[in-house]
Amino acid sequence: MKYAVDRIEGNIAILESLTTKEQKEVNIEVLPTDIKEGTILSYENEIYKNDKVLEHQRRKSIQNKFNMLKKKSG
């Protein structure tokens, strides 16, 4: 399962499933230490791991969409 870190509230991270868009709360102690909003995590065998490749692809896609919108409005 893949999740995006939606936000962090104190010691709780709100994760959003990339497939179902459902959100769940997870204690940050069980997550990698370098997470921030937008971090993509894979969850396998009860372990959360950073998915840097997918995160990079998603950030690049969002940046491309933003650039296209800028071109259309400018």
Backbone hydrogen bonds, N-H to C=O, Kabsch-Sander energy under -0.5 kcal/mol:
donor,donor_aa,acceptor,acceptor_aa,energy
3,Y,41,L,-2.9
4,A,16,E,-2.4
5,V,39,T,-2.5
6,D,4,A,-0.8
6,D,14,I,-2.8
7,R,14,I,-1.2
9,E,12,I,-3.3
10,G,8,I,-0.6
12,I,9,E,-1.7
13,A,26,V,-3.3
14,I,7,R,-3.1
15,L,13,A,-0.7
15,L,24,K,-3.0
16,E,4,A,-2.7
17,S,22,E,-2.9
18,L,2,K,-2.4
21,K,17,S,-1.3
24,K,15,L,-2.3
26,V,13,A,-2.4
28,I,11,N,-2.7
30,V,27,N,-1.8
31,L,28,I,-1.4
35,I,32,P,-0.9
38,G,5,V,-3.1
39,T,36,K,-2.4
41,L,3,Y,-3.2
42,S,49,K,-3.0
43,Y,1,M,-2.8
44,E,42,S,-0.5
44,E,47,I,-2.2
47,I,44,E,-1.6
48,Y,30,V,-0.6
49,K,42,S,-2.4
51,D,40,I,-2.7
52,K,50,N,-0.5
55,E,51,D,-2.4
56,H,52,K,-2.5
57,Q,53,V,-2.2
58,R,54,L,-2.6
59,R,55,E,-2.6
60,K,56,H,-2.4
61,S,57,Q,-2.3
62,I,58,R,-2.4
63,Q,59,R,-2.4
64,N,60,K,-2.4
65,K,61,S,-2.2
66,F,62,I,-2.4
67,N,63,Q,-2.5
68,M,64,N,-2.2
69,L,65,K,-2.2
70,K,66,F,-2.3
71,K,67,N,-2.0
72,K,68,M,-2.0
73,S,69,L,-1.9
74,G,70,K,-1.4
